[in-house]
Amino acid sequence: MGKYKIQTVWSSLKKEESIAIGYIRAYLGECSDGKWVVVITDSTWEESEVLVVNNRVTATKRIRDRGFWTRMRKIFPRKQ
C-alpha cells in the first residue's frame, strides 16, 4: 500500500471449489495520484497479479473479466 500510496481499498470474491475456504479475492485500490491498482490472488494465495490502470472503470472490468462477483466491498479505511 505504501508503494502505490493507496487511499481506499475494495475487495471482490470469486468462488473456488478447489481450496478449503471456497473463495479467492481480488482487490481494487485507489491511489493518491488518480491511478487504480488491481491485485488478483491465485487459488493458492501465494502469488498475485498486480495491474496499474488509469481509471476505475477499466480496473473493475479487469476484475469482472476474471470471474469475480459484481459486488465490491470497501475494506479500507474502515468506518470509525
N, C-alpha and C positions, 0 to 999 in steps of 0.2 A: 504494500500500500504506500509505503514511503517513496519508492522509486518513481511511481507514476503520479504521486500527490492526489490520491483518490479521496474524494469528499463524501460520496454516497455510494452504497452497495446494495444491489438487489440480487436475489437468487431465484432459480427455477429448478424444478425437479424433472427427472426422466426415469420411468420405471425400468428396472434392470433385474430380470429374474435370476441371472447367473451369480449374483452376490447375496450374502446373507441379509443385509439391511434392506435390499429390494429397490434401491434407487441410487442415482448419481446426480450430482449438482452441476449447474453452470452458474457463473457469477457475472454480473454486469456492474461495472464501476464507472462513476462519473469523475473525471479528472478535473483539476482546477484550471487547466488550460483549454477546456472545452472538448477535449478528446474523450473517447469512451474505450474502456478496456473490457474485453470478453475473456473469461477464464473458463475453460471447459475441462472437467476432470474425466479420466477414463474409468473403466469399471474396477480397476484395482486401487484407485485413489492414490497411486504412486506417481503418476505422470499427469501433466495438464498442458493444455494448449492455450497460449496467450495471444490474443489478437488486439491490436490497437486500431480503432476506426475513427472516422471523423464525426459521425452523428449517431444518435440513439436509434433511429430507425434501422440503419444498417446493422448496428450491434444486435438489436433484438431479432432481426431477420436471421442473422448468423446462428443465434441460439435456437430459434424455432426450426430452422432448416435441419438441425441435428436431431430433431425429435423431442425437444424439451417442451414442457407444458406451456400453455399460453400465460398462465397466471405468474406474475413476478411478485415476489415478496421483499419488501425493504427490510434489510437486516442491519444496516449501519448508516448513520448513527441511530441508536435506539431512542425511543421517546423517554423522556425523564419523568 
